[in-house]
């Protein structure tokens, strides 16, 4: 049986695990697209500002679905060291530049600027809907460290135990609904409804949050 009905349900459950951050100076960062519905619930629960941290998976040149790394807006690319040795350096440079442009395109389309260039004295909570290789989240962590936060927290509905331990070496805390040694292998296995989200879905979600926050 799935742990969560949908991303909103996962966000509601995960938000209660973050209750110790209520009344603290935190900024919630969604990794869109899938992390946004979950981050929305958390930001509402904590009465915290919501920002986007856009990342992109780097796929293998001969199998784009197979991730060999990830890149973020402001951080360096994070790679699987055993895979990068097999890939042409010129291709990597080209791919990084292409994906950086794609990230810029999405930022402009979302019309959501990063309003928090400095996180000094604040806690950054990074949110996604699941985790597979971990490269996307590691790229996000590298990006957010450049903003000098007081602490970095990863909030994720379900995470394999080995991945939680890996992340804990780089940040202050991993918060999750389920931390498992028997990961099912696919994020979607933990959701009854796990629809793929589009850029338009992200824009609609941001507009809805803006309307409810300002009302």
GIPE-V591871 format. One record per pair of residues at least 12 apart in sequence whose C-alpha atoms are under 7 Angstrom apart, sorted by the first residue. I is the first residue (numbers start at 1). GAP is how many residues later the second one is. D is the distance in whole Angstrom. If there is no record, write none. Layout:
I,GAP,D
I,GAP,D
This chain:
2,187,7
2,188,5
2,189,5
2,190,6
3,187,5
3,188,6
4,186,6
4,187,5
4,188,6
5,186,6
5,187,5
5,188,6
6,185,6
6,186,6
6,187,5
6,188,6
7,30,6
7,31,6
7,122,7
8,29,6
8,30,6
8,33,7
10,28,6
10,147,6
11,27,4
11,28,7
11,30,5
11,31,6
12,29,6
12,30,7
13,164,7
14,143,6
14,162,6
14,163,6
15,26,7
15,27,5
15,30,6
17,158,7
22,24,5
25,97,5
25,98,6
26,22,6
26,96,5
26,97,5
26,98,6
27,21,6
27,22,5
27,23,6
27,96,6
27,97,5
27,98,6
28,15,6
28,20,7
28,21,6
28,22,5
28,23,6
28,96,6
28,97,5
28,98,6
29,21,6
29,22,5
29,23,5
29,24,6
29,95,7
29,96,6
29,97,5
29,98,6
30,21,6
30,22,5
30,23,6
30,96,6
30,97,5
30,98,6
31,21,6
31,22,5
31,23,6
31,24,7
31,96,6
31,97,5
32,20,7
32,22,6
33,164,6
33,169,6
34,94,6
34,95,6
34,163,7
35,92,6
35,93,4
35,94,5
38,91,7
39,88,6
51,63,7
53,87,7
54,18,6
54,19,6
54,49,6
55,15,7
55,16,6
55,17,4
55,18,7
55,48,7
55,81,6
55,85,7
56,14,6
56,15,5
56,16,6
56,43,7
56,80,7
57,12,6
57,13,4
57,14,7
57,79,6
58,12,5
68,12,5
68,15,6
69,66,5
70,65,5
70,66,5
70,69,6
71,68,6
72,67,6
72,68,6
72,71,6
73,27,7
73,30,7
74,69,5
75,64,7
75,67,6
75,68,4
77,62,7
78,57,6
78,60,7
78,61,6
110,93,6
117,30,6
118,29,5
118,30,7
119,28,5
119,29,6
119,30,5
120,28,5
120,29,5
120,30,6
121,28,6
121,29,5
122,27,5
122,28,5
122,29,7
123,26,6
123,27,5
123,28,5
123,29,6
124,25,7
124,27,6
124,28,5
124,29,6
125,27,6
125,28,5
125,29,6
125,30,7
126,27,6
126,28,5
126,29,6
127,27,6
127,28,5
127,29,6
128,28,6
129,27,6
129,28,6
130,26,6
130,27,6
130,28,6
130,29,7
130,57,5
131,28,6
131,56,7
151,21,6
152,19,5
152,20,6
152,21,7
153,18,6
153,19,6
153,20,5
153,21,6
154,19,6
154,20,5
154,21,6
155,19,6
155,20,5
155,21,6
156,19,6
156,20,5
157,19,5
157,20,5
157,21,7
158,18,6
158,19,6
158,20,5
158,21,6
159,19,7
159,20,5
159,21,6
160,19,6
160,20,5
160,21,6
160,23,6
161,18,6
161,19,5
161,20,5
